Amino acid sequence: MDLTDSIEKWFALVVKPRHEKAVSRMLATKGYKTFLPLYQQRHTYSRGRFKVVELPLFPTYVFCRFEPWMGLQILTTPGVFYVVGVGRTPAPLDDREIESLQIVAKAGHCAQPYPYLDAGRQRVLITDGPLAGVEGVLVYEKQSPRLVLSITLLQRSVLAEVDRDHVISLSPPRGMPTVLPTPAHQHSRTA
């Protein structure tokens, strides 16, 4: 077992706007493991012309894996403002949240930014397919099941397409039914 793997944690770096890709590349050339989840958006120009651009799912953030005491070396990278933390102490991200985002990115599923969902929502697990093992919150957008993945420390979420047949409910709060919400159930809750 490599001792450095047990010490290294994922951290969120706040970077200069529109410099996420450059910062990620610079850190990678310094030997750091980085993660910058992207999504594609169609940008329309004048006269009906358009271009598909790749944008960060978490604008102004780059995820980087390093040992906490190495933060100063990270901060010397051009474009990095600071490491997200409590006071002056860097706060590591939840490994499960990063792993889930990496699985979604690797699978090539269409993901997009989504408003942060606060605590108290029923969590689900994807049991099969390219997203097997990913946990999140099931919601319905335009009558289709979608999985919301969140980075709790940043209070940011993303939305990914899922197949409802591969979703199981994780232990619900006491007294709550184990039935997954359907579009009809979800609308009745908000009404």
C-alpha positions in Angstrom: 0.0 0.0 0.0 1.3 3.4 -0.9 1.3 5.7 2.1 0.7 8.9 0.1 -2.6 7.6 -1.2 -4.0 7.4 2.3 -2.9 11.0 3.1 -3.9 12.7 -0.1 -7.5 14.1 -0.2 -9.6 15.9 -2.8 -9.9 19.6 -2.4 -11.7 22.3 -4.3 -9.6 25.2 -5.6 -11.2 28.5 -6.4 -9.7 29.8 -9.6 -9.9 32.8 -11.9 -13.1 32.8 -13.9 -12.7 31.1 -17.4 -9.3 29.8 -16.4 -10.4 26.4 -15.1 -8.9 24.4 -18.0 -5.6 26.2 -17.9 -5.2 25.8 -14.1 -6.1 22.1 -14.4 -3.4 21.6 -17.1 -0.8 23.5 -15.1 -1.4 21.5 -12.0 -1.3 18.2 -14.0 2.1 19.2 -15.4 3.3 19.8 -11.9 2.3 16.2 -11.1 -1.0 16.7 -9.3 -4.1 14.7 -9.9 -6.9 17.1 -11.1 -10.5 16.7 -12.0 -12.5 19.2 -14.0 -15.9 17.9 -15.0 -17.2 19.5 -18.2 -20.5 19.7 -20.1 -21.3 20.7 -23.6 -23.5 23.7 -24.4 -24.6 25.1 -27.7 -23.7 28.7 -28.1 -25.6 30.6 -30.8 -24.0 33.5 -32.6 -25.5 36.0 -35.0 -27.3 34.9 -38.2 -28.1 31.4 -36.8 -24.5 30.3 -36.5 -23.7 28.1 -33.5 -20.7 26.5 -31.8 -20.7 23.7 -29.2 -18.4 24.7 -26.3 -17.2 22.7 -23.3 -17.9 24.5 -20.0 -17.0 23.5 -16.4 -19.9 22.0 -14.4 -18.6 23.9 -11.5 -17.5 27.3 -12.8 -14.5 28.8 -11.0 -13.6 25.5 -9.3 -11.0 22.9 -10.1 -10.7 19.7 -8.0 -7.2 18.7 -7.0 -5.9 15.7 -5.0 -3.0 16.5 -2.7 -1.7 16.4 0.9 -3.1 19.3 3.0 0.4 20.5 3.9 1.2 21.0 0.2 -1.4 23.7 -0.2 1.2 26.5 -0.5 2.6 24.8 -3.6 -0.9 24.7 -5.1 -1.5 28.4 -4.4 1.6 29.4 -6.4 -0.1 28.1 -9.5 -1.2 31.1 -11.7 -5.0 31.5 -11.6 -5.5 29.8 -8.2 -7.0 32.1 -5.6 -7.5 29.8 -2.6 -8.3 26.3 -1.4 -11.9 26.0 -0.1 -11.9 25.5 3.6 -13.0 26.6 7.1 -11.1 29.7 8.0 -7.5 29.1 6.9 -7.8 25.3 7.1 -8.4 23.5 3.8 -11.5 21.3 4.0 -11.3 18.0 2.0 -14.2 17.0 -0.2 -16.2 13.8 0.3 -14.4 11.1 -1.7 -17.7 9.4 -2.6 -19.1 12.6 -4.1 -16.0 13.0 -6.3 -16.0 9.3 -7.3 -19.6 9.6 -8.4 -18.9 12.6 -10.5 -15.9 10.9 -12.1 -18.1 7.9 -13.0 -20.6 10.1 -14.6 -17.9 12.0 -16.5 -16.1 8.8 -17.6 -19.4 7.3 -18.8 -20.0 10.3 -21.0 -23.5 10.9 -19.7 -25.0 14.2 -20.4 -24.7 16.2 -17.2 -25.5 19.8 -16.6 -25.5 22.2 -13.7 -28.5 22.0 -11.4 -29.6 24.0 -8.3 -28.3 22.6 -5.0 -30.6 20.2 -3.2 -30.6 20.6 0.5 -30.6 17.7 3.0 -33.6 15.6 3.7 -34.1 14.2 0.2 -34.3 10.5 -0.5 -31.1 9.1 -1.8 -30.9 6.4 -4.4 -28.3 4.0 -5.8 -27.7 3.1 -9.4 -27.3 -0.7 -9.6 -26.4 -1.5 -13.2 -25.0 0.0 -16.3 -22.2 2.6 -16.7 -23.3 4.5 -13.6 -23.4 1.4 -11.3 -22.5 2.4 -7.8 -23.3 6.1 -8.1 -25.5 7.6 -5.3 -27.6 10.7 -5.6 -31.1 12.0 -5.5 -33.8 11.0 -8.0 -35.8 13.8 -9.6 -38.0 14.1 -12.7 -37.3 16.7 -15.3 -39.7 16.8 -18.3 -41.2 13.4 -17.1 -37.8 11.7 -17.3 -35.8 10.4 -14.4 -32.6 12.3 -13.6 -30.0 11.8 -10.9 -28.8 14.8 -8.9 -25.2 14.6 -7.7 -24.0 17.2 -5.2 -20.7 18.5 -3.8 -21.9 19.3 -0.3 -19.0 21.5 0.7 -19.6 23.8 -2.3 -23.4 23.5 -2.1 -23.5 22.9 -5.9 -25.2 20.1 -7.8 -25.3 18.6 -11.3 -28.0 16.6 -13.1 -27.4 13.4 -15.1 -29.7 11.2 -17.1 -30.5 7.7 -15.7 -32.5 4.6 -16.4 -35.2 4.3 -13.7 -34.9 0.5 -14.0 -31.4 0.6 -12.6 -32.3 2.7 -9.5 -33.0 1.4 -6.0 -33.9 3.4 -2.9 -31.4 3.6 -0.1 -32.7 3.2 3.4 -35.5 5.8 3.7 -36.1 7.8 6.8 -38.3 6.1 9.4 -41.9 6.1 8.6 -41.3 6.9 4.9 -42.3 4.5 2.1 -39.6 2.8 0.1 -41.4 3.5 -3.2 -39.4 5.7 -5.5 -41.1 8.9 -6.6 -42.7 8.9 -10.0 -43.6 12.0 -12.0 -47.1 12.0 -10.5 -45.8 11.6 -6.9 -43.3 14.4 -7.4 -46.0 16.9 -8.7 -48.4 16.1 -5.9 -45.7 17.0 -3.3 -45.1 20.4 -4.8 -48.7 21.3 -5.2 
